[in-house]
Amino acid sequence: MKSVTIVICNYNYERFLANAIDSALAQDYPATSVLVVDDGSTDNSHKLIEGYGSLIATVFKRNGGQISAYNRAIQELDSDYAILLDADDILYPGAVSEVVQQFESGDYAKVQFRIDVITSDGRLTGARVPHSDAPTDCKPLLLNGWLYPSPPGSGNAYRVSALRQIFPIPETSEVRYGADFYAIYGVALLGPIASIPHSLGGYRVHHSAALDVAFANSEDVRKMPKALSIRWNILRLTARARLGIELPAQFHDFSYEKALFCAKISGAPLLSRWRWAALESRNYVYSIVANPFWTLKKKIGTIVLSCLCLVPYSPLSNYAVRYISNPLARHRGVAR
């Protein structure tokens, strides 16, 4: 029987950590183990983790950031597969069984699955991510600079041997976060990807509501574009040095372009919005019309919504900005 480790990297998430650990321990796949790496938490996480005793394996380390925690976790792994579960997220009880079944159906480097978006207090929002499935072979797309549709970190399971060809990622004081980026896109250079089309867990969003343009936990929408550019460059260097693979200098991704779009458009006067559309929208439009993962219907719909952001009626134009930027704006009943 193939073995699976659920890795939980934690930093000061005491209030959510027990839910993550309990969801990992509740898996119905017998060969599942749980490893918690605490990255120098200053809350009561240490005591909570120790309370699980021998039910989980633990690593307590000095704070070094998410990349440091991933590096250490992958060093510790001795299983065939691993799920890197964020400390504020959860897995549903049958998640590991479905993931292993998918791994065993082909020679996959990664299995990804949808995850339900939940509020800070654990309520379902009605949204789930990702909205599109990745193609089985993502390597040619990455070689052309396209980032494929993937869930956040918690929605991915990896062949450990593939992770070890990408990690460790160099640790610096400037680059501490975004470790899941290297796992998600680096491993796709090493083998095919399988997508499970239904939700196997919950992704907790803390500071996004239906009226916000942001839809991320760790980064301000204005900082995301720069962070993604840095990560792409590090991935390029890693792929060249370890895999002999040359990635292009520039990448294409609608999530990246819509973060730039939001930074320019959200709250801006009408004239500024039109100036952006006339002078700076080329890459944004390209990420829509040339998107290899989207249907024609979705491309047309996104272009139409983008045009609505330019109309001189602010309730409509602002709603269009939120709808494009934040999946929660597309679902009713979300707490605001």
VEXBATOR-519961 format. One record per residue (C-alpha): x, y, z; residue number from 1. Coordinates in Angstrom, 3 decimals, padded with zeros to 6 digits. Each point is the difference from the previous one (the first is absolute). Layout:
REM residues N
(node (X Y Z) NUM),
...
This chain:
REM residues 336
(node (000.000 000.000 000.000) 1),
(node (001.363 003.414 -000.965) 2),
(node (000.618 002.368 002.900) 3),
(node (-001.182 003.598 000.294) 4),
(node (001.135 002.769 002.326) 5),
(node (-002.210 002.989 000.683) 6),
(node (002.416 002.826 000.796) 7),
(node (-001.303 002.995 001.928) 8),
(node (002.349 002.984 000.140) 9),
(node (-001.122 002.354 002.750) 10),
(node (000.860 003.482 001.165) 11),
(node (-002.200 001.620 002.664) 12),
(node (-003.186 -001.677 -001.189) 13),
(node (-000.927 -001.512 003.352) 14),
(node (-003.664 000.922 -000.458) 15),
(node (-000.290 -002.093 -003.184) 16),
(node (002.731 -002.604 000.455) 17),
(node (-002.057 -002.571 001.916) 18),
(node (-002.574 -000.075 -002.823) 19),
(node (002.756 -000.650 -002.548) 20),
(node (001.635 -002.748 002.092) 21),
(node (-003.323 -001.639 000.851) 22),
(node (-001.003 -000.051 -003.671) 23),
(node (003.316 -001.668 -000.858) 24),
(node (-000.390 -002.604 002.751) 25),
(node (-003.569 -000.729 -001.144) 26),
(node (001.082 -001.326 -003.409) 27),
(node (-001.335 -003.449 -000.850) 28),
(node (003.125 -001.104 -001.881) 29),
(node (001.966 -002.297 002.362) 30),
(node (003.546 000.890 -001.137) 31),
(node (-000.372 003.690 000.878) 32),
(node (002.333 001.796 002.380) 33),
(node (-000.024 003.610 001.184) 34),
(node (003.039 002.258 000.322) 35),
(node (-000.297 003.455 001.570) 36),
(node (002.868 002.444 -000.561) 37),
(node (-000.256 003.001 002.298) 38),
(node (001.950 002.957 -001.347) 39),
(node (000.840 001.689 003.306) 40),
(node (-003.550 000.936 001.053) 41),
(node (-000.319 002.486 002.849) 42),
(node (-003.614 -000.854 000.908) 43),
(node (-001.056 -003.216 001.778) 44),
(node (000.468 -002.206 -003.062) 45),
(node (002.887 -001.882 001.639) 46),
(node (-002.158 -001.160 002.909) 47),
(node (-002.884 -000.927 -002.306) 48),
(node (002.273 -002.065 -002.244) 49),
(node (001.581 -001.824 002.928) 50),
(node (-003.475 -000.915 001.214) 51),
(node (-000.374 -002.401 -002.935) 52),
(node (002.890 -002.106 001.279) 53),
(node (000.951 -002.957 -002.175) 54),
(node (-002.964 000.475 -002.334) 55),
(node (002.092 002.385 -002.079) 56),
(node (003.661 000.555 -000.834) 57),
(node (001.285 003.460 000.875) 58),
(node (002.790 002.381 -000.889) 59),
(node (000.536 003.195 001.989) 60),
(node (002.355 002.421 -001.726) 61),
(node (001.038 003.608 000.161) 62),
(node (-002.072 002.373 -002.080) 63),
(node (001.233 000.161 -003.577) 64),
(node (-003.136 000.491 -002.087) 65),
(node (-002.091 -002.323 -002.121) 66),
(node (002.815 -000.998 -002.361) 67),
(node (002.145 -001.017 002.956) 68),
(node (-002.881 -002.054 001.422) 69),
(node (-000.608 -001.751 -003.334) 70),
(node (003.700 -000.735 -000.401) 71),
(node (000.143 -001.626 003.433) 72),
(node (-003.250 -001.908 -000.484) 73),
(node (001.074 -001.497 -003.326) 74),
(node (003.337 -000.951 001.537) 75),
(node (-001.885 -001.953 002.689) 76),
(node (-002.350 -001.893 -002.326) 77),
(node (000.312 -003.771 -000.328) 78),
(node (-003.289 -000.727 -001.782) 79),
(node (-000.920 -000.531 -003.640) 80),
(node (-002.357 002.979 -000.205) 81),
(node (-000.575 003.198 001.959) 82),
(node (-002.771 002.561 000.413) 83),
(node (001.241 003.381 001.229) 84),
(node (-002.991 001.239 001.995) 85),
(node (-000.036 003.604 001.196) 86),
(node (-000.522 000.276 003.745) 87),
(node (-003.286 001.882 -000.416) 88),
(node (-001.513 -002.364 -002.584) 89),
(node (-001.668 -003.402 000.280) 90),
(node (-000.313 -003.266 -001.915) 91),
(node (-003.204 -001.997 -000.289) 92),
(node (000.208 -003.581 001.374) 93),
(node (000.295 -001.831 -003.346) 94),
(node (002.513 002.378 -001.570) 95),
(node (003.113 -002.167 000.305) 96),
(node (-001.772 -003.127 -001.269) 97),
(node (-001.137 001.824 -003.128) 98),
(node (003.416 001.523 -000.553) 99),
(node (001.803 -003.351 000.259) 100),
(node (-002.521 -001.634 -002.333) 101),
(node (000.719 002.738 -002.536) 102),
(node (003.773 -000.321 000.400) 103),
(node (-000.230 -003.751 -000.550) 104),
(node (-001.987 000.440 -003.230) 105),
(node (003.002 001.511 -001.787) 106),
(node (003.590 001.155 000.360) 107),
(node (-000.888 003.395 001.468) 108),
(node (002.385 002.470 001.624) 109),
(node (-002.900 001.923 001.554) 110),
(node (-003.677 -000.478 000.734) 111),
(node (-002.036 003.138 000.578) 112),
(node (-003.567 000.392 001.209) 113),
(node (-002.517 002.760 000.495) 114),
(node (-000.441 001.513 003.443) 115),
(node (-002.981 001.849 001.411) 116),
(node (000.558 003.598 001.044) 117),
(node (-000.984 000.426 003.648) 118),
(node (-000.187 003.061 002.230) 119),
(node (002.271 000.630 002.960) 120),
(node (-002.527 -001.706 002.271) 121),
(node (-000.331 -003.015 -002.296) 122),
(node (-003.220 000.711 -001.898) 123),
(node (-000.314 -000.941 -003.654) 124),
(node (-000.106 002.990 -002.338) 125),
(node (-001.305 -001.851 -003.047) 126),
(node (003.242 000.619 -001.895) 127),
(node (002.640 -002.583 -000.791) 128),
(node (003.388 000.100 -001.684) 129),
(node (001.385 -000.493 -002.588) 130),
(node (-002.677 000.772 -002.570) 131),
(node (001.720 -001.952 -002.788) 132),
(node (001.788 -003.335 -000.130) 133),
(node (003.627 -000.189 -001.012) 134),
(node (000.918 -001.990 -003.114) 135),
(node (001.817 -003.246 000.705) 136),
(node (003.260 001.180 -001.559) 137),
(node (000.762 003.516 001.218) 138),
(node (003.692 000.010 -000.886) 139),
(node (-000.420 001.360 -003.577) 140),
(node (-002.175 002.806 001.355) 141),
(node (002.547 000.920 002.655) 142),
(node (002.719 -000.016 -002.652) 143),
(node (-002.064 002.677 -001.747) 144),
(node (-000.450 001.926 003.230) 145),
(node (-003.610 -000.934 000.848) 146),
(node (-000.807 -000.700 003.636) 147),
(node (-002.637 -002.717 000.037) 148),
(node (-003.179 000.023 002.182) 149),
(node (000.820 -001.366 003.437) 150),
(node (-001.615 000.134 003.427) 151),
(node (001.877 001.678 002.864) 152),
(node (002.569 -002.097 001.840) 153),
(node (-002.448 -002.142 001.979) 154),
(node (-001.668 -001.343 -003.145) 155),
(node (003.095 -001.791 -001.296) 156),
(node (001.570 -003.402 000.603) 157),
(node (003.494 -000.783 -001.245) 158),
(node (002.230 -002.924 -000.744) 159),
(node (002.733 000.533 002.586) 160),
(node (002.777 -000.970 -002.408) 161),
(node (-001.131 002.861 -002.260) 162),
(node (-000.081 002.524 002.842) 163),
(node (003.591 -000.882 000.848) 164),
(node (001.113 000.915 -003.509) 165),
(node (-001.283 003.547 000.566) 166),
(node (000.705 000.564 003.683) 167),
(node (001.786 001.359 001.931) 168),
(node (-000.663 003.506 -001.272) 169),
(node (002.675 002.555 001.046) 170),
(node (-000.975 001.903 003.146) 171),
(node (000.636 003.725 000.197) 172),
(node (-001.322 002.793 002.195) 173),
(node (-001.807 001.479 -003.030) 174),
(node (-001.558 -003.252 -001.241) 175),
(node (-001.764 -001.772 002.870) 176),
(node (-003.471 -000.826 -001.312) 177),
(node (-001.753 -001.514 -002.999) 178),
(node (001.527 -003.458 000.410) 179),
(node (-003.060 -001.643 -001.543) 180),
(node (000.735 001.835 -003.285) 181),
(node (003.204 -002.024 -000.492) 182),
(node (-001.713 -003.266 000.879) 183),
(node (-003.027 000.619 -002.216) 184),
(node (001.866 001.111 -003.125) 185),
(node (003.361 -001.676 000.529) 186),
(node (-001.429 -003.499 000.382) 187),
(node (-002.063 000.475 -003.174) 188),
(node (003.288 000.065 -001.918) 189),
(node (000.699 -003.548 001.179) 190),
(node (-003.110 -001.915 -000.960) 191),
(node (-003.713 000.024 -000.788) 192),
(node (-002.688 001.469 002.259) 193),
(node (-003.352 -001.499 000.919) 194),
(node (-002.973 002.166 000.977) 195),
(node (-002.812 -001.143 002.298) 196),
(node (-003.038 002.081 -001.009) 197),
(node (-001.720 000.225 003.396) 198),
(node (000.906 001.475 003.383) 199),
(node (002.080 -002.005 002.458) 200),
(node (000.672 002.733 002.542) 201),
(node (-000.549 003.539 001.177) 202),
(node (002.083 003.111 -000.715) 203),
(node (-000.409 002.655 002.675) 204),
(node (-000.058 003.639 -001.126) 205),
(node (000.474 002.470 002.835) 206),
(node (-000.253 003.528 -001.298) 207),
(node (-001.928 -000.236 -003.262) 208),
(node (-003.723 000.661 -000.143) 209),
(node (-002.389 000.368 -002.904) 210),
(node (000.529 003.766 -000.054) 211),
(node (003.810 -000.228 -000.135) 212),
(node (002.176 -000.173 -003.093) 213),
(node (002.648 -002.083 001.779) 214),
(node (-000.165 -003.780 000.018) 215),
(node (003.135 -001.217 001.756) 216),
(node (001.125 -000.698 003.540) 217),
(node (003.661 000.794 000.074) 218),
(node (000.518 002.935 -002.322) 219),
(node (-001.478 003.373 -000.731) 220),
(node (-001.358 000.173 -003.555) 221),
(node (002.504 002.794 -000.691) 222),
(node (002.962 -002.165 001.046) 223),
(node (-001.040 -003.168 -001.811) 224),
(node (001.296 000.924 -003.483) 225),
(node (003.528 000.713 001.226) 226),
(node (000.027 -003.136 002.153) 227),
(node (-001.078 -002.201 -002.912) 228),
(node (002.679 001.469 -002.261) 229),
(node (002.675 -000.773 002.598) 230),
(node (-001.284 -003.563 000.404) 231),
(node (-000.033 -000.607 -003.734) 232),
(node (003.616 001.099 -000.252) 233),
(node (000.994 -002.314 002.856) 234),
(node (-001.852 -002.869 -001.652) 235),
(node (001.836 000.743 -003.255) 236),
(node (003.351 -000.203 001.775) 237),
(node (-001.017 -003.198 001.795) 238),
(node (-001.226 -001.672 -003.197) 239),
(node (003.187 000.940 -001.831) 240),
(node (002.369 -001.129 002.767) 241),
(node (-001.716 -003.220 001.084) 242),
(node (-002.008 -001.173 -002.988) 243),
(node (001.846 001.491 -002.961) 244),
(node (-003.265 001.638 -001.078) 245),
(node (-000.101 003.567 -001.320) 246),
(node (-003.145 001.948 000.818) 247),
(node (-000.743 003.325 -001.735) 248),
(node (000.777 003.307 001.659) 249),
(node (-003.658 001.038 000.060) 250),
(node (-003.040 -001.937 001.138) 251),
(node (-003.725 000.294 -000.760) 252),
(node (-002.703 -000.384 002.613) 253),
(node (-003.420 001.578 000.340) 254),
(node (000.221 000.060 003.814) 255),
(node (003.171 002.050 -000.278) 256),
(node (-001.473 002.351 -002.598) 257),
(node (-003.227 000.504 001.923) 258),
(node (002.034 000.967 003.099) 259),
(node (001.645 002.724 -002.083) 260),
(node (-003.419 000.860 -001.409) 261),
(node (-001.456 000.404 003.494) 262),
(node (002.894 002.120 001.195) 263),
(node (-000.587 002.377 -002.913) 264),
(node (-003.793 -000.072 -000.317) 265),
(node (-001.506 -000.514 003.442) 266),
(node (-001.108 003.344 001.427) 267),
(node (001.558 001.926 -002.890) 268),
(node (-001.785 002.883 -001.747) 269),
(node (-001.634 -000.753 -003.333) 270),
(node (002.680 001.859 -001.958) 271),
(node (002.758 -002.071 001.645) 272),
(node (-001.844 -003.191 -000.861) 273),
(node (-000.254 000.989 -003.645) 274),
(node (003.666 000.999 -000.027) 275),
(node (000.915 -003.456 001.293) 276),
(node (-002.206 -001.643 -002.659) 277),
(node (001.610 002.038 -002.773) 278),
(node (003.645 -000.203 001.076) 279),
(node (000.604 -002.862 002.435) 280),
(node (-002.537 -002.768 -000.614) 281),
(node (001.854 -001.960 -002.699) 282),
(node (001.293 -002.806 002.250) 283),
(node (-003.290 -000.193 001.870) 284),
(node (-001.938 -000.464 -003.236) 285),
(node (002.563 -002.530 -001.260) 286),
(node (-000.399 -002.070 003.191) 287),
(node (-003.685 -000.288 -000.892) 288),
(node (-000.150 -000.432 -003.782) 289),
(node (003.056 -002.306 -000.224) 290),
(node (-000.787 -001.946 003.172) 291),
(node (000.439 -003.689 -000.893) 292),
(node (-002.153 -001.185 002.924) 293),
(node (-003.167 002.020 -000.615) 294),
(node (-002.987 -000.617 -002.236) 295),
(node (-001.035 002.602 -002.565) 296),
(node (-003.082 000.731 002.114) 297),
(node (002.120 000.803 003.047) 298),
(node (002.343 002.209 -002.031) 299),
(node (-002.886 001.999 -001.454) 300),
(node (-001.644 000.306 003.415) 301),
(node (003.184 001.302 001.614) 302),
(node (000.563 002.539 -002.773) 303),
(node (-003.575 001.241 000.374) 304),
(node (000.384 000.307 003.775) 305),
(node (003.283 001.831 -000.470) 306),
(node (-001.705 002.495 -002.276) 307),
(node (-002.661 000.585 002.655) 308),
(node (002.780 001.206 002.308) 309),
(node (000.282 003.022 -002.297) 310),
(node (-003.623 001.146 -000.006) 311),
(node (-000.767 003.344 001.709) 312),
(node (-002.456 -001.558 002.476) 313),
(node (002.019 -000.841 003.100) 314),
(node (-002.333 -002.622 001.622) 315),
(node (000.221 -002.103 -003.160) 316),
(node (003.675 000.616 -000.771) 317),
(node (001.106 -000.668 003.609) 318),
(node (-002.055 -003.190 000.129) 319),
(node (001.671 -001.170 -003.219) 320),
(node (003.439 000.595 001.532) 321),
(node (-000.932 -002.045 003.091) 322),
(node (-001.560 -002.750 -002.089) 323),
(node (003.159 -000.420 -002.061) 324),
(node (002.347 000.207 002.973) 325),
(node (-001.721 -001.927 002.758) 326),
(node (-001.901 -003.299 -000.370) 327),
(node (-001.948 000.803 003.166) 328),
(node (-001.730 002.872 -001.806) 329),
(node (-001.637 -002.621 -002.235) 330),
(node (-001.769 -001.792 002.841) 331),
(node (-002.883 001.106 002.124) 332),
(node (-000.226 -000.517 003.710) 333),
(node (003.641 000.783 000.736) 334),
(node (000.571 001.796 003.265) 335),
(node (001.192 003.542 -000.550) 336),
